Amino acid sequence: MSDIPKIPRTRGAKSAPPAPPEQDFPEEFSTQDKAVSEKHRFPCPACGSDLRFSADKGDLMCDHCGHVEHVSAVGRDQWGNALRELDYEAALRKQVPSDQIVEIRSAHCDSCGADIEMSQMEQAKECPFCASPIVTDTGSHRQLKPQALLPFKLDERSAHKKMSDWLGRLWFAPNGLKEYARKGRKLTGIYVPYWTYDADTRSRYSGQRGDDYYTTRTRVVDGKRRTERVRKTRWTRVSGRVARQFDDVLVLASDSLPRDYTDALEPWDLGELVPYEPRYLAGYAAEGYSVELEGGFTIARQKMDAVIATDIRRDIGGDHQRISSVDTAVSEVTFKHILLPIWMAAYKFRGKSYRFVVNARTGEVKGERPWSAWKIAFAAFLAILLIGGFLYLNQMQ
C-alpha cells in the first residue's frame, strides 16, 4: 500500500522568532539564587487593596474602591516568543532558554498531592483541591515557566450556577449535598498546569483485513424448510505505512485531580491562548506542575498511539481490521507549558469529601457522583411495585 500523505497542522507551520541562547538548567537550585519568586499580588493605586483579574470584564479590578486597570497588550514579537514550541530533547538535557525558568515557592498537600503556588506573604492556606490545611516550607525551587494561558472567562457566580444545575440533574444525589453545595462556600479559581506536545510520526504496521460475504443455507425448523443468509468473513494479510503530524496533544501536568475529570472538561479553545502575564493570576490560585516533562510525554504517546491505530484501521479498510504489529518512529518533538483555568469546589458532606470542577471557559462540569441510599432504595421499591403490578394485570387477562 502507498504511504498516506501527512496531515497538515491545523495551526500552521512552526515559524517562530529566534530563541534566546540556551543555558544549562541544573537539577538542583539553592534558595540563595538571585532569581526572585514571582508575586501575583497587585496593589490598587487608588486605595492600596489587592486588585484581582475579573473574568467578565477582562481587566484588573479593585473590589474595595472599583478602580479598573487594563491588562497591557503585548507586541507581535512577545506574542510569537511566548507561543513558540520548545525543543523536547533539549529540555530533557536541561538545556532550555534562560527566560523560560522561574523560581517558585509552593506548598505540597499530603492529602491529594497538589503543589499549590504560594506568595511570599503566605505561610498557610487551605488546599483548593481537597479542603485540607497546608503549610508552606521555607524553600523554593525552579521550574519551567508557563509560556501561555487561557484567562478566566466565567466568573464565580456563573460557574457556581453551572455546578448547581449539574447537581440538580443528578436525581440520585443526596438532597442535603445539593443544598449544601448551592448555599455553601464560594468556588476557588485555579490555574492548572498542562503540557502540550507536537510530533511527527511515521508508522509501519502489519495485520489482517476482513471482508464480509454471504452464503445461503437451508435447515428444518418445526418441520418446515427455511433458507437463510449466513454472514462469513474472509481474512487477508496486509501491511502498510501511515503518517501523521500531531499538534497540541494536551496532557494534565498534575496528579491532584483524576484525569477523567479534566479530560471531561475538554475541548479547550487553545486558539485563544495568550502570553503568560502574572496579572492574569491576580485573585486566583496557581498549581505548579508535578508531572515532569518526560512523564507527560509518556501519556501523550498513549493518546497518539490511539489516533495512529485509528489511522491504521482506516488504511486497512474492509469490514473488520486486526492489527498485529505497529512500529512508530517519532521525530520533531516540541512542547509548551501552559495554564488552563478551572473553578474548583471541595465539599465535605457527612464525613465524605466531594470534588467538582468547572471549565472556566465553557462551563463544562465534572465531579464525583454522589449517591443517596434512600433514593436508590425508593427507586428499587417502586420498580418492584411496577413489575408486580404488570405481572398481576397479565394474570388477570
Residue pairs with C-beta under 8 A, 6 or more apart in sequence:
1 238
1 239
1 240
1 241
1 315
3 241
3 242
3 243
4 241
4 242
4 243
4 311
4 315
5 243
6 200
6 243
6 244
6 245
7 243
7 244
7 245
8 245
9 198
9 245
9 247
10 247
11 247
11 248
11 271
14 84
14 85
14 198
14 334
16 80
16 81
16 83
16 84
16 85
17 77
17 80
17 81
17 84
19 84
19 86
19 97
20 97
20 98
20 99
21 97
21 98
22 90
22 95
22 96
22 97
22 98
23 95
23 96
23 97
23 98
24 94
24 95
25 91
25 94
25 95
25 96
25 101
25 142
26 94
27 94
29 103
29 141
29 142
31 138
31 139
31 140
33 103
33 142
35 101
35 102
35 103
35 142
36 103
37 103
37 104
37 105
37 120
37 140
38 102
38 104
38 278
39 119
39 120
39 278
40 117
40 119
40 278
40 281
40 282
40 284
40 286
41 50
41 119
41 121
41 282
42 50
42 51
42 60
42 69
42 279
42 282
43 49
43 50
43 51
44 50
44 51
44 62
44 64
44 65
44 67
45 67
45 69
46 62
46 65
46 67
47 62
47 64
47 65
47 67
49 62
49 63
49 64
49 65
50 62
50 282
50 283
51 60
51 61
51 62
51 67
51 69
51 279
51 282
51 283
52 60
52 61
52 62
52 63
52 282
52 283
52 284
53 59
53 60
53 61
53 71
53 151
53 152
53 279
53 280
53 281
53 282
53 283
53 284
54 60
54 61
54 155
55 151
55 152
55 153
55 154
55 155
55 156
55 189
55 360
56 155
56 158
57 68
58 71
58 151
59 68
59 69
59 70
59 71
60 68
60 69
60 70
60 71
60 279
60 282
61 67
61 68
61 69
62 68
71 277
71 279
71 280
72 277
74 82
74 274
74 275
74 277
78 275
79 275
81 275
82 147
82 148
82 274
82 275
82 276
83 147
83 148
83 273
83 275
83 336
84 147
85 198
85 334
85 335
85 336
86 96
86 97
86 100
86 147
86 334
86 335
86 336
87 333
87 334
88 197
88 293
88 297
88 333
88 334
88 335
89 333
90 96
91 144
91 293
91 335
92 293
92 294
96 144
99 145
100 144
100 145
100 147
101 142
101 143
101 144
101 145
102 142
102 143
102 144
102 145
103 140
103 141
103 142
104 117
104 140
104 141
104 142
104 143
104 288
105 117
105 118
105 119
105 120
105 136
105 139
105 140
106 115
106 116
106 117
106 118
106 136
106 141
106 288
107 115
107 116
107 118
107 124
107 125
107 134
107 135
107 136
107 137
108 114
108 115
108 134
108 137
109 115
109 116
109 127
109 129
109 130
109 132
109 134
109 256
110 132
110 134
111 127
111 130
111 132
112 127
112 129
112 130
112 132
112 256
113 255
113 256
113 290
114 127
114 128
114 129
114 130
114 254
114 256
114 287
114 290
115 254
115 256
115 287
115 288
115 289
115 290
116 125
116 127
116 128
116 134
116 285
116 286
116 287
116 288
117 285
117 286
117 287
117 288
118 125
118 136
122 136
123 135
123 136
124 133
124 134
124 135
124 136
125 133
125 134
126 132
126 133
126 134
127 133
127 134
127 346
128 188
128 190
128 285
128 344
128 346
129 190
129 256
129 257
129 344
129 346
129 355
130 346
130 353
130 355
131 346
131 347
131 348
131 353
143 288
143 289
144 289
144 293
144 337
145 276
145 337
146 193
146 276
146 337
146 338
146 339
147 275
147 276
147 336
147 337
147 338
148 273
148 274
148 275
148 276
148 336
148 338
148 339
149 191
149 273
149 274
149 276
149 277
149 280
149 338
149 339
149 340
149 341
150 268
150 269
150 270
150 272
150 273
150 274
150 338
150 339
150 340
150 341
150 361
151 274
151 280
151 341
152 189
152 280
152 284
152 341
152 360
152 361
153 341
153 360
153 361
154 162
154 343
154 358
154 360
154 361
154 363
156 186
156 187
156 189
156 343
158 363
159 187
159 343
159 358
159 360
159 363
160 186
160 187
160 343
162 358
162 363
162 365
163 181
163 187
163 343
163 345
163 356
163 358
163 365
163 367
164 178
164 181
164 182
166 356
166 365
166 367
167 173
167 177
167 178
167 181
167 182
167 356
167 367
168 178
170 369
170 370
171 375
172 371
172 372
172 375
172 376
172 379
173 369
173 370
173 371
173 372
174 349
174 350
174 370
174 371
174 372
174 375
175 372
176 349
176 350
177 347
177 349
177 354
177 370
180 347
180 349
181 345
181 347
181 354
181 356
184 345
184 347
185 345
187 343
187 344
187 345
187 358
188 285
188 343
188 344
188 345
188 346
189 283
189 284
189 285
189 341
189 342
189 343
189 344
189 360
190 284
190 285
190 286
190 287
190 341
190 342
190 343
190 344
191 281
191 284
191 285
191 286
191 287
191 339
191 340
191 341
192 252
192 254
192 257
192 262
192 287
192 339
192 340
192 341
192 342
193 252
193 253
193 254
193 287
193 288
193 289
193 337
193 338
193 339
194 250
194 251
194 252
194 253
194 337
194 338
194 339
194 340
195 250
195 251
195 253
195 289
195 291
195 293
195 296
195 297
195 300
195 335
195 336
195 337
195 338
196 248
196 249
196 250
196 251
196 270
196 335
196 336
196 338
197 246
197 248
197 249
197 251
197 296
197 297
197 300
197 333
197 334
197 335
198 245
198 246
198 247
198 248
198 249
198 332
198 333
198 334
198 335
199 245
199 246
199 249
199 300
199 304
199 330
199 331
199 332
199 333
199 334
200 243
200 245
200 246
200 330
200 331
200 332
201 243
201 244
201 245
201 246
201 304
201 308
201 328
201 329
201 330
201 331
202 241
202 242
202 243
202 328
202 329
203 241
203 242
203 243
203 308
203 311
203 312
203 326
203 327
203 328
203 329
204 239
204 240
204 241
204 326
204 327
205 239
205 240
205 241
205 242
205 312
205 315
205 323
205 324
205 325
205 326
205 327
206 237
206 238
206 239
206 324
206 325
207 237
207 238
207 239
207 312
207 316
207 321
207 322
207 323
207 324
207 325
208 235
208 236
208 237
208 238
208 316
208 321
208 322
208 324
209 235
209 236
209 238
209 316
209 317
209 318
209 320
209 321
210 233
210 234
210 235
210 236
210 318
210 319
210 320
210 321
210 322
211 233
211 234
211 236
211 318
211 319
212 231
212 232
212 233
212 234
212 319
212 320
213 231
213 232
213 233
213 234
214 229
214 230
214 231
214 232
215 229
215 230
215 232
216 227
216 228
216 229
216 230
217 227
217 228
217 230
218 225
218 226
218 227
218 228
219 225
219 226
219 228
220 226
233 319
233 320
235 322
236 318
238 316
240 312
240 315
240 316
242 308
242 311
242 312
242 315
244 304
244 307
244 308
244 311
246 304
246 307
248 270
248 336
249 300
249 303
249 304
250 266
250 268
250 270
251 291
251 296
251 297
251 299
251 300
251 303
252 259
252 262
252 291
253 289
253 290
253 291
253 296
253 337
254 287
254 289
254 290
254 291
255 290
255 291
256 287
256 290
257 355
257 357
260 366
261 355
261 357
261 366
261 367
262 342
262 357
262 366
264 364
264 366
265 342
265 357
265 359
265 362
265 364
265 366
268 340
268 359
268 361
269 361
269 362
270 338
272 361
273 338
274 280
276 339
284 341
286 339
289 337
291 299
293 335
296 335
297 333
297 335
301 330
304 330
305 326
305 328
308 326
308 328
309 323
309 326
312 321
312 323
312 326
313 321
313 323
316 323
340 361
341 360
341 361
342 357
342 358
342 359
342 360
343 357
343 358
343 360
344 355
344 356
344 357
344 358
345 355
345 356
345 357
345 358
345 367
346 353
346 354
346 355
347 353
347 354
347 355
347 356
348 354
349 370
354 367
354 368
354 370
355 367
355 368
356 365
356 366
356 367
356 368
357 365
357 366
357 367
358 364
358 365
359 365
